[in-house]
Amino acid sequence: MKFTEEHEWLKVDGDEVIVGITEHAQSQLGDLVFVELPEPGTKVEKDDEIVVIESVKAASDIMAPLDGEITAVNDKIVETPSLVNEDPMEEGWFFRMSLNDPSELDGLMDEDAYKAFVG
């Protein structure tokens, strides 16, 4: 599993990655009340704003962690945003994507580096 400085996690699954936000991020946001996901087939570049989330505290954007194409989204979290709070690292995933250059994963943090990053 890899992590970004924007508190996203990426889990490699075959030729794709599954992307969500970390436990730390969901705890900082508070209870999520709205999630808007991109359409599958959307081509994205790193740092594109592709997901909108609203919590009881604020609205935020989730950025594309790397260049690629959205291949699937988790419709369950649109219907039940609290899934992200309850299980951010499994049931609360946001989207799957194929990467233009999988070697870019090497530039992201591993779990130990992420833990050090969030302190």
Helices and strands as residue ranges (DSSP letters): E 2-3, E 8-13, E 16-21, H 23-29, E 32-36, E 43-44, E 49-55, E 59-63, E 68-73, H 75-79, H 82-86, E 95-99, G 102-107, H 111-118
